[in-house]
């Protein structure tokens, strides 16, 4: 049972994102849950360029009638050129009627640092795009990881193939140098990898359960395009892989997940393994566990809660 909280007792949250259809579902789920005091939505280049991800963030928040502030961030990875996603269309949010152009303020890193330092040990960060903004914040303020409550990451692939190269998931592949900084930092972390995301998909009939709410038409329009885009690249997928929404759901209902503590490191130099999240699965050797990895979530439980939360 997910309990509503009074405003003054809500956990503090920063959402770092590159919207993205699945990012849109994650933001909607978090906002509609009414469980969090969302202090900022920070944007990063990833699924598309920084202007479009920021425009998409504004579109989503406007749909939700949300006053969460948007702070734009990194326009490219720490050390590499930006590689955009293909499944989301040119705008990054195909099917959405994005009209407004949000002014870029380049304040994401400043605001992450400011909010965390003002609320030590109280702020969770949900990072559902390339981790460039968060890595830059850590590089600028090396003590920051000790002040963050937890980092929930959608990214990586542990035992399944990558969706960007043979071993790497997109968010990590786009900026592996940033991901390495975040994975190696001291903050408690939870990882939602492709392994679990591939198993918890949503079909159009699942989204049709939202009929009657204000968000129904824009969600259906976006998801039809998203499912079509995914089908071109993930041949065996049966619906929308809502990756980032699972990371958001972890914050809402962590008890729904099975977790395993692992030693996971990010490959930044491999010729064919760039962006690999390499888990030490050996039964011997010295391991240094650094992250809890989500290994199971009941698909129907997630879908039922997703529908219920968006309809409330």
Buried (B, 14 or more C-beta within 10 A) or exposed (E): EBEEBEEEEBBBBBBBBBBBBBBBBBBBBBBBBEBBBBBBBBBBBBBBBBBBBBBBBBBBBEBBEBEBBBBBBBBBBBEBEBBBBBBBBEBBBBBBEBEEEBEBBEBBBBBBBBBBEEBEEBBBBBBBBBBBBBBBBBEEBEEBBEBBBBBBBBBBBBEBEBBBBEBBBBBBBBBBBBBBBBBBBEBBBBBBBBBBBBBBBBEEEBBEBBEEBEBBEBBBBBBBBBBBBBBEEBEEEEBBBBBBBBBBBBBBBBEBBEBBEBBBBBBBEBEEBBBBBBBBEEEEEEBEEBBBBBBEBEEEEBBEBBBEBBBE
